[in-house]
């Protein structure tokens, strides 16, 4: 298996090849077969990834604004850590 490491922000994304198949590895759990993907499909995949990044930026920005407003009003939010998955406490 041949692996090419790419970087997207602080989380690596790998392009893997096994024989004649090509996969896009996203984290430890998700691997997408892109061997037969058309250029249009790959362009749409890139668009979706850009949209997801925009949503993430908006959430971070909204949280910062909420923290700033609370600080101006003399409040401080202390959150409880949240963990996805079946092993969350």
C-alpha positions in Angstrom: 0.0 0.0 0.0 1.3 3.4 -0.9 0.3 6.4 1.3 0.6 10.1 0.5 0.1 12.4 3.5 -1.7 15.7 2.9 -2.5 18.3 5.4 -5.8 20.1 6.0 -5.5 22.5 8.9 -4.1 20.6 11.9 -5.6 17.3 10.9 -3.8 15.1 8.2 -5.8 13.7 5.3 -4.1 10.8 3.5 -4.4 9.7 0.0 -3.9 5.9 -0.1 -3.4 3.5 -2.9 -3.9 -0.3 -2.8 -3.0 -1.9 -6.1 -5.1 0.0 -8.6 -7.5 1.5 -6.1 -7.2 5.0 -4.6 -8.8 6.0 -1.3 -9.1 9.3 0.6 -8.5 8.6 4.3 -10.2 11.0 6.8 -9.1 10.2 10.3 -9.0 6.7 11.6 -12.5 5.6 10.8 -13.4 6.9 7.3 -11.9 5.9 4.0 -13.6 6.9 0.7 -12.8 5.0 -2.5 -12.2 7.7 -5.1 -10.7 5.4 -7.8 -13.6 5.9 -10.3 -14.6 9.4 -9.2 -15.1 11.8 -12.0 -13.6 15.3 -12.0 -17.1 16.7 -11.4 -17.5 14.4 -8.3 -14.1 15.4 -7.0 -14.9 19.1 -7.5 -18.2 18.6 -5.6 -16.3 16.8 -2.8 -14.0 19.8 -2.5 -17.0 22.2 -2.4 -18.6 20.2 0.4 -15.4 20.2 2.3 -15.2 24.0 1.9 -18.8 24.3 3.1 -18.1 22.2 6.2 -15.1 24.4 7.0 -17.3 27.5 6.6 -19.8 26.0 9.0 -17.1 25.3 11.5 -15.7 28.8 11.3 -19.2 30.2 11.8 -19.7 28.1 15.0 -16.3 29.2 16.4 -17.1 32.8 15.6 -20.6 32.6 17.2 -19.1 31.1 20.4 -16.5 33.9 20.5 -19.2 36.5 20.1 -21.3 34.9 22.9 -18.3 34.9 25.2 -17.5 38.5 24.4 -21.1 39.6 25.1 -21.2 37.6 28.4 -17.9 39.2 29.4 -19.2 42.7 28.7 -22.2 41.9 30.9 -19.9 40.6 33.7 -20.7 36.9 33.2 -18.3 34.0 32.4 -19.5 30.8 30.9 -17.9 27.7 32.3 -18.8 24.7 30.1 -18.7 21.0 30.7 -16.5 19.1 28.3 -18.5 17.2 25.7 -17.2 14.1 24.0 -18.8 12.3 21.1 -19.0 8.5 21.0 -20.0 5.6 23.1 -17.2 6.1 25.6 -18.3 9.5 26.6 -18.7 10.0 30.4 
